[in-house]
Amino acid sequence: MSESDVSMKDLVAYIANALVDETTRIDINEIEGNQTNIIELRVAKEDIGKVIGRQGRTADAIRTIINCAAAKLSKRYILQIIDE
């Protein structure tokens, strides 16, 4: 499987599925821009703390993984965790 076969959206979905309890309420939207793509992650209100983590450490770790994968693709991604 080459790196073009797996999208960043799939990567975020995989990570979110491992973290949250209510996997059916995961919603991921990718907004493509000229230089930067934005990935919006929505999870159940009860799971938002699991995705963000203590002092934002889990969210920072997810962003680091995305940035490393994006560097290989020569793109820039921003992860937004949306609290509803």
TADAUR-V798817 format. One record per backbone hydrogen bond with DSSP energy under -0.5 kcal/mol. NH is the residue of the N-H (numbers start at 1). CO is the residue of the C=O. E is the energy in kcal/mol with one decimal. If there is no record, write none. Layout:
nh->NH co->CO e->E
nh->NH co->CO e->E
This chain:
nh->5 co->2 e->-1.5
nh->6 co->3 e->-0.6
nh->7 co->5 e->-0.5
nh->11 co->7 e->-1.9
nh->12 co->8 e->-2.7
nh->13 co->9 e->-2.2
nh->14 co->10 e->-2.4
nh->15 co->11 e->-2.1
nh->16 co->12 e->-2.8
nh->17 co->13 e->-2.5
nh->18 co->14 e->-1.3
nh->19 co->15 e->-1.0
nh->19 co->16 e->-0.6
nh->20 co->16 e->-2.4
nh->23 co->21 e->-1.3
nh->25 co->22 e->-1.3
nh->26 co->23 e->-1.2
nh->27 co->42 e->-2.8
nh->29 co->40 e->-2.2
nh->31 co->29 e->-0.5
nh->31 co->38 e->-3.3
nh->32 co->30 e->-0.6
nh->33 co->36 e->-0.6
nh->37 co->76 e->-2.8
nh->38 co->31 e->-2.9
nh->39 co->78 e->-3.3
nh->40 co->29 e->-3.3
nh->40 co->38 e->-0.6
nh->41 co->39 e->-0.5
nh->41 co->80 e->-3.2
nh->42 co->27 e->-2.8
nh->42 co->40 e->-0.5
nh->43 co->82 e->-0.5
nh->47 co->44 e->-1.6
nh->48 co->44 e->-0.7
nh->48 co->45 e->-0.6
nh->50 co->47 e->-0.6
nh->51 co->47 e->-1.5
nh->52 co->48 e->-2.1
nh->53 co->49 e->-2.8
nh->56 co->53 e->-1.6
nh->57 co->54 e->-2.0
nh->58 co->52 e->-0.7
nh->59 co->52 e->-2.0
nh->60 co->56 e->-2.4
nh->61 co->57 e->-2.2
nh->62 co->58 e->-2.3
nh->63 co->59 e->-2.4
nh->64 co->60 e->-2.2
nh->65 co->61 e->-2.2
nh->66 co->62 e->-2.4
nh->67 co->63 e->-2.7
nh->68 co->64 e->-2.2
nh->69 co->65 e->-2.3
nh->70 co->66 e->-2.7
nh->71 co->67 e->-2.0
nh->72 co->68 e->-1.1
nh->73 co->69 e->-0.9
nh->74 co->71 e->-0.8
nh->75 co->70 e->-2.4
nh->76 co->35 e->-0.8
nh->78 co->37 e->-2.3
nh->80 co->39 e->-3.1
nh->80 co->78 e->-0.6
nh->81 co->79 e->-0.5
nh->82 co->41 e->-2.6
nh->82 co->80 e->-0.7
nh->83 co->81 e->-0.5
nh->84 co->82 e->-0.6
